[in-house]
């Protein structure tokens, strides 16, 4: 799940960022794909490290009193 989630999220976010920066340029794919690759290389390991932290936070917030 973290692999698929990181691929989808970085694809969308890098696409939005690329369009915001350069607009709908005819060569948008050539700008977007390298940005996506770099963002995925950062996001995937970050997500793997963040999952246990997020799980503990959610458990602490939702734990019955």
C-alpha positions as CSV (number, residue, x, y, z in Angstrom):
1,X,0.0,0.0,0.0
2,X,2.7,2.6,0.8
3,X,4.3,2.0,-2.7
4,X,1.0,2.6,-4.5
5,X,0.0,5.5,-2.3
6,X,3.4,7.3,-2.8
7,X,3.2,6.8,-6.6
8,X,-0.3,8.2,-6.9
9,X,0.2,11.1,-4.5
10,X,3.5,12.3,-5.9
11,X,2.1,11.9,-9.4
12,X,-0.8,14.3,-8.6
13,X,1.1,16.8,-6.5
14,X,4.1,17.1,-8.9
15,X,1.6,17.5,-11.8
16,X,-0.2,20.3,-10.0
17,X,3.1,22.0,-9.0
18,X,4.4,21.7,-12.6
19,X,1.3,23.2,-14.1
20,X,1.3,26.0,-11.6
21,X,4.9,26.8,-12.4
22,X,5.0,26.6,-16.2
23,X,1.3,26.4,-17.2
24,X,0.0,24.0,-19.8
25,X,3.3,24.0,-21.8
26,X,3.4,21.8,-24.9
27,X,6.3,19.9,-23.4
28,X,4.8,19.6,-19.9
29,X,5.5,15.9,-19.7
30,X,9.2,16.4,-20.2
31,X,9.1,18.8,-17.1
32,X,6.6,16.8,-15.1
33,X,8.2,13.3,-15.2
34,X,11.6,14.3,-13.8
35,X,9.8,16.3,-11.0
36,X,7.6,13.2,-10.3
37,X,10.7,10.9,-10.1
38,X,12.5,13.1,-7.7
39,X,9.4,13.7,-5.5
40,X,8.8,9.9,-5.4
41,X,12.4,9.2,-4.4
42,X,11.9,11.5,-1.4
43,X,8.2,10.6,-0.6
44,X,8.4,6.8,-0.6
45,X,11.1,6.4,2.2
46,X,9.5,9.3,4.1
47,X,6.1,7.5,3.9
48,X,7.7,4.3,5.2
49,X,9.1,6.1,8.2
50,X,6.0,8.2,8.8
51,X,3.5,5.3,8.9
52,X,4.4,4.0,12.3
53,X,4.5,7.6,13.7
54,X,1.1,8.4,12.2
55,X,-0.3,5.1,13.5
56,X,0.8,5.9,17.1
57,X,-0.7,9.4,16.8
58,X,-4.0,8.1,15.6
59,X,-4.1,5.5,18.4
60,X,-3.3,8.1,21.0
61,X,-6.0,10.4,19.8
62,X,-8.7,7.8,19.3
63,X,-7.9,5.6,22.4
64,X,-10.9,5.3,24.6
65,X,-10.6,7.1,28.0
